[in-house]
Amino acid sequence: MKVLAKDSRRCYTRDVNKRFYDEKRGHNDMGEGLAEFLKKKRTELGYSLKDAAKSTGIQEAYIWQLENGKRKQPRPDTLKQLAKGYGVPLETLFNCAGYTEAPADPKKEAEAETKLMFRDYEKLPEDKKKLFQILLKGLKSDK
């Protein structure tokens, strides 16, 4: 990577794909950077680095680099794997990584979380599906 311009606030760099990065970006709407968000989410899930690697299909060493700020802006397909493995909306990770600047729309984020919650339903065996349906009916009747 070559440093193209540098001042007291920003350092723009260019990689082989000629994408430009701003190292000051990379925070979600809560002021949390990608590294902090990923580490917090992994610990909330109770995952070790090994568990996270299995869940996401990403090498342990790379996850460690992301969590420790050694990699600032991973490729979008890497973020997609992380979102799927950690069960978080992809939009949130894009925001944390600095690909998007605007805060995520709460309604869209809730819809994305709902989709993630039910993504594996079709893979369940029939007996588990029936149990799930019974649980949902029970929750509806508590209103």
Backbone as CSV, one residue per row, in Angstrom:
resi,resn,N_x,N_y,N_z,CA_x,CA_y,CA_z,C_x,C_y,C_z
1,MET,0.834,-1.183,0.000,0.000,0.000,0.000,0.877,1.244,0.000
2,LYS,0.420,2.260,-0.715,1.147,3.522,-0.744,0.330,4.593,-0.054
3,VAL,0.983,5.459,0.680,0.304,6.598,1.281,0.197,7.667,0.210
4,LEU,-1.031,8.088,-0.067,-1.248,9.081,-1.112,-1.265,10.501,-0.556
5,ALA,-1.883,10.683,0.562,-1.959,12.019,1.155,-2.070,11.853,2.657
6,LYS,-1.463,12.755,3.369,-1.512,12.633,4.819,-1.612,14.022,5.430
7,ASP,-2.517,14.159,6.369,-2.557,15.373,7.161,-2.823,14.953,8.605
8,SER,-3.040,15.892,9.472,-3.180,15.563,10.889,-4.463,14.785,11.189
9,ARG,-5.420,14.821,10.283,-6.699,14.169,10.548,-6.864,12.843,9.818
10,ARG,-6.311,12.715,8.635,-6.605,11.545,7.813,-5.375,11.016,7.115
11,CYS,-5.440,9.752,6.820,-4.395,9.114,6.040,-5.096,8.276,4.978
12,TYR,-5.081,8.717,3.743,-5.723,7.987,2.671,-4.701,7.031,2.061
13,THR,-5.135,5.810,1.854,-4.243,4.837,1.236,-4.952,4.177,0.069
14,ARG,-4.169,3.573,-0.793,-4.741,2.900,-1.945,-4.179,1.493,-1.980
15,ASP,-5.045,0.497,-2.139,-4.556,-0.868,-2.251,-4.550,-1.275,-3.721
16,VAL,-4.275,-2.546,-3.986,-4.164,-3.016,-5.364,-5.470,-2.895,-6.129
17,ASN,-6.602,-2.864,-5.444,-7.897,-2.695,-6.109,-8.234,-1.233,-6.348
18,LYS,-7.344,-0.342,-5.958,-7.491,1.103,-6.145,-8.717,1.656,-5.409
19,ARG,-9.095,1.008,-4.304,-10.152,1.561,-3.466,-9.493,2.501,-2.481
20,PHE,-10.187,3.549,-2.115,-9.649,4.504,-1.166,-10.304,4.288,0.195
21,TYR,-9.499,4.346,1.214,-9.974,4.166,2.570,-9.643,5.394,3.389
22,ASP,-10.485,5.690,4.304,-10.255,6.761,5.252,-10.156,6.106,6.618
23,GLU,-8.991,6.120,7.226,-8.776,5.423,8.483,-9.553,6.033,9.642
24,LYS,-10.068,7.246,9.487,-10.858,7.861,10.554,-12.288,7.324,10.566
25,ARG,-12.718,6.724,9.450,-14.067,6.167,9.394,-14.077,4.813,10.079
26,GLY,-15.214,4.175,10.070,-15.299,2.837,10.613,-15.931,2.784,11.992
27,HIS,-16.972,3.568,12.208,-17.694,3.513,13.468,-19.180,3.403,13.162
28,ASN,-19.887,2.615,13.970,-21.325,2.540,13.784,-21.981,3.740,14.451
29,ASP,-23.300,3.771,14.439,-24.001,4.927,14.983,-23.850,5.050,16.497
30,MET,-23.291,4.036,17.158,-23.051,4.114,18.596,-21.605,4.522,18.867
31,GLY,-20.873,4.884,17.812,-19.491,5.294,17.978,-18.543,4.124,18.167
32,GLU,-19.006,2.945,17.843,-18.235,1.730,18.050,-17.576,1.329,16.735
33,GLY,-16.284,1.074,16.749,-15.586,0.628,15.554,-15.807,-0.856,15.311
34,LEU,-15.392,-1.304,14.140,-15.576,-2.701,13.769,-14.889,-3.630,14.758
35,ALA,-13.664,-3.310,15.139,-12.910,-4.172,16.056,-13.665,-4.370,17.368
36,GLU,-14.117,-3.278,17.956,-14.828,-3.357,19.230,-16.144,-4.112,19.088
37,PHE,-16.860,-3.826,17.994,-18.150,-4.466,17.771,-17.993,-5.979,17.639
38,LEU,-17.026,-6.415,16.825,-16.837,-7.848,16.598,-16.440,-8.578,17.878
39,LYS,-15.530,-7.972,18.619,-15.086,-8.616,19.866,-16.234,-8.712,20.867
40,LYS,-17.010,-7.629,20.981,-18.145,-7.612,21.901,-19.181,-8.659,21.498
41,LYS,-19.488,-8.725,20.211,-20.496,-9.666,19.723,-20.037,-11.107,19.930
42,ARG,-18.764,-11.391,19.659,-18.237,-12.739,19.836,-18.332,-13.169,21.306
43,THR,-17.968,-12.265,22.206,-18.029,-12.612,23.632,-19.478,-12.741,24.110
44,GLU,-20.382,-11.924,23.578,-21.805,-12.047,23.915,-22.341,-13.417,23.521
45,LEU,-21.869,-13.918,22.376,-22.307,-15.225,21.890,-21.616,-16.373,22.634
46,GLY,-20.594,-16.031,23.397,-19.855,-17.056,24.129,-18.904,-17.846,23.248
47,TYR,-18.523,-17.267,22.113,-17.629,-17.934,21.166,-16.175,-17.701,21.531
48,SER,-15.374,-18.737,21.398,-13.925,-18.562,21.405,-13.553,-18.185,19.972
49,LEU,-12.300,-17.842,19.737,-11.883,-17.553,18.362,-12.101,-18.777,17.473
50,LYS,-11.860,-19.954,18.028,-12.042,-21.195,17.269,-13.510,-21.383,16.892
51,ASP,-14.410,-21.129,17.850,-15.849,-21.229,17.588,-16.277,-20.229,16.515
52,ALA,-15.754,-19.007,16.623,-16.087,-17.966,15.644,-15.607,-18.364,14.257
53,ALA,-14.429,-18.961,14.184,-13.891,-19.404,12.897,-14.786,-20.477,12.280
54,LYS,-15.256,-21.412,13.100,-16.154,-22.460,12.600,-17.482,-21.870,12.136
55,SER,-18.006,-20.929,12.909,-19.301,-20.325,12.616,-19.278,-19.476,11.338
56,THR,-18.156,-18.798,11.109,-18.084,-17.863,9.987,-17.359,-18.405,8.758
57,GLY,-16.510,-19.405,8.962,-15.698,-19.901,7.852,-14.485,-19.028,7.594
58,ILE,-14.133,-18.184,8.554,-12.985,-17.281,8.440,-11.906,-17.780,9.401
59,GLN,-10.656,-17.672,9.007,-9.561,-18.161,9.846,-9.490,-17.411,11.175
60,GLU,-9.117,-18.152,12.222,-8.985,-17.570,13.560,-8.061,-16.355,13.561
61,ALA,-6.933,-16.481,12.892,-5.943,-15.401,12.884,-6.519,-14.125,12.273
62,TYR,-7.319,-14.276,11.233,-7.902,-13.101,10.585,-8.945,-12.455,11.499
63,ILE,-9.741,-13.270,12.180,-10.725,-12.723,13.129,-9.995,-11.970,14.234
64,TRP,-8.906,-12.542,14.728,-8.107,-11.874,15.764,-7.602,-10.519,15.248
65,GLN,-7.109,-10.492,14.005,-6.618,-9.234,13.423,-7.742,-8.209,13.334
66,LEU,-8.924,-8.643,12.938,-10.066,-7.723,12.855,-10.419,-7.171,14.234
67,GLU,-10.478,-8.035,15.230,-10.854,-7.625,16.576,-9.818,-6.732,17.242
68,ASN,-8.585,-6.823,16.820,-7.524,-6.021,17.413,-7.129,-4.831,16.547
69,GLY,-7.949,-4.525,15.550,-7.738,-3.340,14.732,-6.589,-3.426,13.753
70,LYS,-6.077,-4.624,13.517,-4.969,-4.783,12.569,-5.462,-4.729,11.130
71,ARG,-6.725,-5.050,10.938,-7.380,-4.952,9.632,-8.542,-3.993,9.787
72,LYS,-8.489,-2.876,9.098,-9.484,-1.816,9.290,-10.779,-2.046,8.519
73,GLN,-10.654,-2.455,7.254,-11.842,-2.516,6.410,-11.800,-3.792,5.567
74,PRO,-12.330,-4.884,6.118,-12.318,-6.138,5.371,-13.228,-6.066,4.150
75,ARG,-13.033,-7.001,3.252,-13.833,-7.034,2.027,-15.301,-7.305,2.371
76,PRO,-16.209,-6.824,1.526,-17.634,-7.033,1.791,-18.025,-8.505,1.948
77,ASP,-17.412,-9.406,1.173,-17.777,-10.813,1.307,-17.356,-11.373,2.668
78,THR,-16.275,-10.841,3.243,-15.855,-11.238,4.595,-16.880,-10.753,5.612
79,LEU,-17.350,-9.528,5.436,-18.381,-8.989,6.337,-19.664,-9.806,6.238
80,LYS,-19.967,-10.278,5.039,-21.160,-11.103,4.852,-21.036,-12.410,5.637
81,GLN,-19.859,-13.023,5.608,-19.631,-14.247,6.378,-19.751,-13.978,7.880
82,LEU,-19.193,-12.858,8.320,-19.269,-12.497,9.738,-20.711,-12.259,10.160
83,ALA,-21.472,-11.547,9.327,-22.874,-11.260,9.649,-23.665,-12.551,9.795
84,LYS,-23.451,-13.476,8.884,-24.170,-14.747,8.933,-23.754,-15.565,10.160
85,GLY,-22.464,-15.639,10.412,-21.962,-16.432,11.530,-22.314,-15.873,12.894
86,TYR,-22.390,-14.540,12.995,-22.688,-13.898,14.276,-24.167,-13.541,14.429
87,GLY,-24.924,-13.687,13.345,-26.352,-13.373,13.420,-26.640,-11.896,13.574
88,VAL,-25.870,-11.061,12.884,-26.117,-9.618,12.927,-26.426,-9.125,11.523
89,PRO,-27.164,-8.029,11.396,-27.458,-7.493,10.069,-26.173,-7.051,9.349
90,LEU,-26.093,-7.374,8.083,-24.936,-6.996,7.273,-24.760,-5.478,7.250
91,GLU,-25.859,-4.761,7.238,-25.823,-3.296,7.212,-25.063,-2.738,8.419
92,THR,-25.229,-3.377,9.564,-24.534,-2.932,10.771,-23.027,-3.078,10.611
93,LEU,-22.582,-4.216,10.069,-21.147,-4.427,9.866,-20.590,-3.480,8.805
94,PHE,-21.360,-3.220,7.754,-20.913,-2.262,6.736,-20.713,-0.889,7.368
95,ASN,-21.626,-0.531,8.250,-21.537,0.750,8.932,-20.297,0.794,9.827
96,CYS,-20.082,-0.259,10.601,-18.921,-0.321,11.489,-17.611,-0.270,10.716
97,ALA,-17.591,-0.912,9.543,-16.365,-0.978,8.746,-16.126,0.289,7.934
98,GLY,-17.108,1.184,7.897,-16.919,2.435,7.184,-17.363,2.417,5.738
99,TYR,-18.024,1.351,5.300,-18.535,1.323,3.929,-19.747,2.232,3.792
100,THR,-20.525,2.356,4.863,-21.661,3.267,4.872,-21.486,4.206,6.049
101,GLU,-21.973,5.410,5.903,-21.809,6.395,6.972,-23.090,6.660,7.734
102,ALA,-24.210,6.536,7.073,-25.477,6.854,7.728,-25.851,5.747,8.706
103,PRO,-26.430,6.111,9.845,-26.899,5.086,10.777,-27.951,4.209,10.117
104,ALA,-27.978,2.961,10.501,-28.948,2.029,9.940,-30.356,2.425,10.380
105,ASP,-31.311,2.222,9.488,-32.712,2.470,9.789,-33.173,1.397,10.784
106,PRO,-33.658,1.787,11.961,-34.046,0.795,12.974,-35.078,-0.219,12.479
107,LYS,-36.017,0.233,11.638,-37.040,-0.680,11.128,-36.413,-1.727,10.207
108,LYS,-35.523,-1.284,9.313,-34.857,-2.216,8.419,-33.964,-3.174,9.202
109,GLU,-33.315,-2.657,10.223,-32.442,-3.488,11.045,-33.253,-4.560,11.773
110,ALA,-34.422,-4.191,12.267,-35.288,-5.160,12.952,-35.769,-6.233,11.974
111,GLU,-36.104,-5.803,10.749,-36.523,-6.766,9.728,-35.389,-7.722,9.392
112,ALA,-34.180,-7.200,9.277,-33.026,-8.043,8.972,-32.765,-9.039,10.099
113,GLU,-32.903,-8.585,11.344,-32.707,-9.486,12.483,-33.756,-10.585,12.490
114,THR,-34.985,-10.241,12.121,-36.049,-11.241,12.060,-35.743,-12.274,10.980
115,LYS,-35.275,-11.813,9.829,-34.905,-12.749,8.761,-33.787,-13.672,9.219
116,LEU,-32.803,-13.116,9.898,-31.699,-13.944,10.391,-32.183,-14.969,11.401
117,MET,-33.142,-14.560,12.226,-33.644,-15.451,13.258,-34.331,-16.675,12.645
118,PHE,-34.992,-16.488,11.523,-35.745,-17.576,10.911,-35.039,-18.212,9.711
119,ARG,-33.788,-17.854,9.473,-33.107,-18.325,8.260,-32.910,-19.834,8.211
120,ASP,-32.770,-20.458,9.360,-32.496,-21.891,9.390,-33.750,-22.738,9.593
121,TYR,-34.901,-22.099,9.620,-36.153,-22.826,9.861,-36.351,-23.947,8.845
122,GLU,-36.112,-23.659,7.575,-36.338,-24.657,6.525,-35.425,-25.871,6.666
123,LYS,-34.301,-25.708,7.320,-33.349,-26.811,7.492,-33.712,-27.724,8.658
124,LEU,-34.664,-27.287,9.486,-35.040,-28.072,10.658,-35.805,-29.331,10.254
125,PRO,-35.639,-30.413,11.018,-36.473,-31.599,10.775,-37.922,-31.280,11.132
126,GLU,-38.848,-32.057,10.595,-40.281,-31.777,10.768,-40.697,-31.727,12.238
127,ASP,-40.141,-32.609,13.081,-40.537,-32.598,14.486,-40.117,-31.299,15.175
128,LYS,-38.970,-30.773,14.802,-38.507,-29.498,15.378,-39.355,-28.333,14.874
129,LYS,-39.771,-28.406,13.606,-40.638,-27.358,13.054,-41.965,-27.306,13.813
130,LYS,-42.523,-28.480,14.092,-43.799,-28.530,14.815,-43.645,-27.963,16.225
131,LEU,-42.539,-28.300,16.878,-42.268,-27.759,18.208,-42.145,-26.235,18.162
132,PHE,-41.477,-25.744,17.145,-41.309,-24.305,16.964,-42.673,-23.629,16.777
133,GLN,-43.537,-24.242,15.973,-44.866,-23.689,15.730,-45.690,-23.657,17.018
134,ILE,-45.577,-24.692,17.837,-46.289,-24.735,19.115,-45.802,-23.607,20.021
135,LEU,-44.492,-23.405,20.055,-43.920,-22.316,20.863,-44.436,-20.955,20.401
136,LEU,-44.489,-20.740,19.095,-44.992,-19.472,18.573,-46.466,-19.251,18.938
137,LYS,-47.269,-20.309,18.821,-48.684,-20.197,19.184,-48.816,-19.835,20.665
138,GLY,-47.985,-20.450,21.491,-48.014,-20.147,22.931,-47.651,-18.698,23.203
139,LEU,-46.688,-18.177,22.476,-46.292,-16.777,22.657,-47.401,-15.838,22.205
140,LYS,-48.080,-16.183,21.120,-49.176,-15.333,20.624,-50.336,-15.302,21.621
141,SER,-50.615,-16.422,22.243,-51.768,-16.492,23.158,-51.511,-15.757,24.464
142,ASP,-50.266,-15.438,24.777,-49.936,-14.699,26.010,-50.255,-13.211,25.918
143,LYS,-50.619,-12.724,24.768,-50.880,-11.288,24.592,-51.987,-10.845,25.424
